Amino acid sequence: MLGEELKQFERYFSEALISDTPLMTKILAYLVKQKGKQMRSMFVLLCARMGGEINESAYRAAVFVEMLHTSSLVHDDLIDNSSERRGAYSVKALWKNRAATWTGDFLFTKSVLLLLSGEDHRVLKIFAGAIGKVIEGELLQMEKLSRLNLDETIYFTIIKGKTATLLAACCAAGAATTFKENSPVELLYAFGEKLGIAFQIKDDLLDFGNADIGKPVGNDIKEKKVTLPLLYTLNNCNPLLRKKLLKIIKHKNTDKKSVAFLIEEVKKNGGIDYAEKKMLLFRDEALQLLYEFPPSDTRSALEELVQYSVGRAY
């Protein structure tokens, strides 16, 4: 459905990544080659189409979120001291910390200027609110990581801020470019938020599998992130196993044999099954919100993206 629109989006995206500095041009060209699935941009464009024809404002919103996402990945690799991204070297690994910092900042600044150039103030307001929540989610996770928090409510608060809010903003921003009234924009925000939670749980599950997902399996464990499958296991296993698993997370989280043992215990003790059920619950809640719109090819395409989000292998 979005074949021609995605080609147009690619043109806009390439035009937005222009710099007068040779080094920045080289880094940006490298990032374009390493781009991911661009699902957030697809949600922007499809939610825009729910309200009418995809317009220039919708394309700018789609490019904005792709630039913003790319900027955040460059900064994440700095924070995590990661030399790999999507199966390739990170900007940090190739051009070192200082260049990576400026690249992330450059992308963020250019993305904001892009929306301001088209006076897309409604879209910018939606994304600005989301960015604030993402930062708060990251800080909350950092605070709870040090304490190995085992509260499921806190877990959902973190992923709602870190992942779901941005996907919700993508859907709402796309809708805001074609819908004049607020109610469909708010409805699509709620849809994106539910789906974003399901999307993050899927990411959590992939960390316990064997698929090639562009990062090592068990990476969350190595970073001492207590995700939903592990959280359920810790809260429902016998005290002896719980103590052993906590010891692995705290002190043996980089030992391959210990991490493999932990992953196997999560599978045996129902952590994977529980997380999958939660993921499907949020998926179904997202679909129910989507079904409040009348049937159309666009709605069907969004439904396909929902199913892909929870069924993907990476």
C-alpha positions in Angstrom: 0.0 0.0 0.0 2.8 2.4 0.8 5.2 1.5 -2.1 5.2 4.9 -3.8 4.8 6.8 -0.5 7.9 5.0 0.9 9.9 5.9 -2.2 8.9 9.5 -1.7 9.7 9.3 2.0 13.2 7.9 1.2 13.8 11.0 -1.1 12.7 13.4 1.7 14.9 11.5 4.2 18.0 11.6 2.0 17.4 15.3 1.3 17.1 16.0 5.1 20.4 14.3 5.8 22.6 16.9 4.1 25.6 18.6 5.7 28.2 21.1 4.6 30.8 19.2 6.6 32.6 16.3 4.8 32.9 14.1 7.9 29.3 14.6 8.8 28.2 13.8 5.3 30.3 10.6 5.4 28.7 9.5 8.7 25.2 10.3 7.6 25.7 8.3 4.4 26.8 5.4 6.5 23.7 5.7 8.8 21.4 5.7 5.8 22.8 2.4 4.6 22.3 0.9 8.1 18.7 2.0 8.5 16.2 -0.4 10.1 12.7 -1.4 9.3 11.3 2.2 9.5 8.2 0.9 11.1 7.6 4.2 13.0 7.5 6.1 9.7 5.1 3.6 8.3 2.8 4.2 11.3 3.0 7.9 10.7 2.1 7.6 7.0 -0.7 5.1 7.5 -2.3 7.0 10.4 -2.2 10.1 8.2 -4.0 8.2 5.4 -6.7 7.3 7.9 -7.8 10.9 7.7 -7.2 11.7 4.0 -4.4 11.9 1.5 -0.8 11.8 2.7 0.5 15.4 2.5 3.8 17.2 2.9 3.2 17.6 6.6 2.8 13.8 7.0 6.1 13.2 5.1 7.9 15.7 7.3 6.5 13.9 10.4 7.7 10.6 9.1 11.2 11.9 8.3 11.3 13.6 11.7 10.7 10.4 13.6 13.2 8.5 11.5 15.8 11.1 12.2 14.9 11.3 15.9 15.1 7.5 16.2 18.5 7.4 14.4 19.8 10.1 16.7 18.7 8.1 19.8 20.4 5.0 18.5 23.7 6.9 18.0 23.4 8.2 21.6 22.4 4.8 23.0 25.5 3.2 21.6 27.6 5.9 23.3 25.8 5.4 26.7 26.0 1.6 26.4 29.6 1.6 25.0 28.3 -0.5 22.2 30.5 -1.2 19.1 27.7 -2.9 17.1 24.3 -1.7 15.8 22.1 -3.8 13.5 24.9 -6.2 12.7 27.3 -3.5 11.7 29.8 -1.2 13.4 28.2 1.6 15.4 29.1 5.3 14.7 30.9 5.3 18.1 33.1 2.3 17.0 34.1 3.9 13.6 34.4 7.5 14.5 34.8 7.5 18.3 32.8 9.3 21.0 33.1 12.9 20.1 32.0 12.5 16.5 29.1 10.2 17.6 27.9 12.8 20.1 27.8 15.5 17.5 26.2 13.3 15.0 23.3 12.5 17.4 22.9 16.1 18.3 23.0 17.2 14.6 20.3 14.7 13.7 18.0 15.8 16.5 18.5 19.5 15.7 17.9 18.9 12.0 14.7 17.0 12.7 13.2 19.8 14.8 14.2 22.4 12.2 12.4 20.2 9.6 9.1 20.5 11.4 9.5 24.2 12.1 10.2 24.8 8.4 6.7 23.6 7.6 5.2 25.2 10.6 4.0 21.8 11.8 3.4 23.0 15.3 0.7 20.5 16.2 3.0 17.6 15.2 6.0 19.1 17.0 3.9 19.5 20.2 2.9 15.8 20.1 6.5 14.7 19.6 8.0 17.1 22.1 5.7 15.6 24.8 6.7 12.1 23.8 10.4 12.9 24.0 10.1 14.2 27.5 8.3 10.9 28.6 11.0 8.8 26.8 13.7 10.6 28.8 11.8 10.1 32.1 11.4 6.4 31.2 15.1 6.0 30.6 15.9 7.7 33.9 13.4 5.6 35.8 14.9 2.4 34.3 18.4 3.6 35.3 17.2 4.2 38.8 15.4 0.8 39.1 18.3 -1.1 37.5 20.6 -0.3 40.3 18.1 -1.7 42.8 17.0 -4.7 40.7 13.4 -3.7 41.1 11.0 -6.6 40.8 7.7 -4.7 40.6 5.6 -5.4 37.5 3.9 -2.1 37.7 7.2 -0.3 37.6 8.2 -2.4 34.6 5.1 -1.3 32.6 5.6 2.3 33.6 9.2 2.1 32.2 8.3 0.5 28.9 5.3 2.8 28.5 7.6 5.8 28.7 10.6 4.3 26.8 8.9 2.6 23.9 5.1 2.9 23.8 5.0 6.7 24.1 7.0 7.3 20.9 5.0 4.8 18.9 1.8 6.5 20.2 3.2 9.9 19.1 3.9 8.5 15.6 0.3 7.4 15.2 -1.1 10.7 16.7 1.3 12.9 14.7 0.4 11.2 11.5 -3.3 11.6 12.3 -2.8 15.2 13.2 -1.7 16.0 9.6 -5.0 15.0 8.1 -7.7 15.0 10.9 -8.8 18.4 12.0 -10.7 17.2 15.1 -8.9 15.8 18.1 -10.9 12.6 18.9 -9.4 10.4 16.1 -5.9 11.7 17.0 -6.4 10.8 20.6 -7.8 7.4 19.6 -4.8 6.6 17.4 -2.5 7.7 20.2 -4.1 5.2 22.5 -3.8 2.5 19.8 -0.1 3.3 19.3 0.5 3.2 23.1 -1.1 -0.3 23.5 0.8 -1.6 20.5 4.1 0.0 21.7 3.8 -2.0 25.0 3.2 -5.2 23.0 6.2 -4.3 20.7 8.5 -3.9 23.7 7.4 -7.2 25.3 8.2 -8.8 21.9 11.7 -7.3 22.2 12.0 -8.7 25.7 11.1 -12.2 24.4 13.5 -12.0 21.5 16.3 -11.6 24.0 15.6 -15.1 25.3 15.5 -16.7 21.9 18.0 -17.8 19.2 17.1 -15.6 16.3 19.5 -13.2 14.7 18.2 -9.9 15.9 21.2 -7.7 15.4 22.3 -7.9 19.0 23.5 -10.8 21.2 20.9 -13.0 22.8 20.9 -12.3 26.6 22.0 -8.7 26.1 19.3 -7.4 28.5 20.6 -9.8 31.2 24.2 -8.5 30.6 22.9 -5.0 31.1 21.0 -6.1 34.3 17.7 -5.3 32.8 14.9 -7.2 34.5 12.4 -7.6 31.6 9.0 -9.3 31.8 9.9 -13.0 31.3 12.6 -12.7 33.9 10.5 -10.6 36.2 7.7 -13.2 36.2 10.2 -16.0 36.9 11.8 -14.2 39.8 8.4 -13.5 41.4 7.1 -17.0 41.0 10.0 -19.5 41.3 11.1 -21.1 44.6 13.3 -19.1 46.9 16.5 -21.1 46.2 16.3 -20.6 42.4 15.4 -16.9 42.9 18.5 -16.4 45.0 20.6 -18.1 42.3 19.1 -16.1 39.4 19.6 -12.9 41.3 23.3 -13.8 41.9 23.7 -14.4 38.2 22.2 -11.0 37.3 24.3 -9.2 39.8 27.6 -10.9 39.5 27.7 -13.4 36.6 25.7 -11.5 34.0 28.6 -11.7 31.5 29.4 -15.4 32.0 27.9 -17.3 29.0 27.2 -20.5 30.9 25.5 -18.7 33.8 23.4 -16.6 31.3 22.4 -19.7 29.4 21.3 -21.3 32.6 19.2 -18.3 33.5 17.5 -18.3 30.1 16.7 -21.9 30.4 15.2 -21.5 33.8 13.0 -18.6 32.6 11.7 -20.9 29.9 11.1 -23.8 32.3 9.4 -21.7 34.9 6.8 -20.1 32.6 8.4 -16.7 32.1 8.2 -16.9 28.3 4.5 -18.1 28.3 3.4 -15.4 30.7 5.1 -12.6 28.7 3.6 -13.9 25.4 0.1 -13.9 26.9 0.6 -10.3 28.1 1.9 -9.3 24.7 -1.1 -10.7 22.9 -3.5 -9.1 25.4 -2.0 -5.6 24.6 -2.1 -6.5 20.9 -5.8 -7.3 21.1 -6.5 -4.1 23.0 -4.7 -2.1 20.3 -6.8 -3.9 17.6 -10.0 -3.1 19.4 -9.1 0.6 19.3 -8.3 0.4 15.7 -11.6 -1.3 14.9 -13.4 1.8 16.1 -12.5 3.2 12.6 -14.6 2.0 9.7 -13.1 -0.8 7.5 -10.7 0.3 4.8 -7.5 -0.8 3.0 -5.6 1.6 5.3 -7.1 0.0 8.5 -6.2 -3.4 7.1 -2.6 -2.3 6.5 -2.4 -1.1 10.1 -3.7 -4.4 11.3 -1.0 -6.2 9.3 1.6 -4.0 10.9 0.2 -4.8 14.3 0.4 -8.6 13.6 3.9 -8.2 12.2 5.0 -6.3 15.4 4.2 -9.2 17.6 5.1 -12.0 15.2 8.5 -10.7 13.9 11.6 -12.8 14.3 13.9 -9.9 15.0 
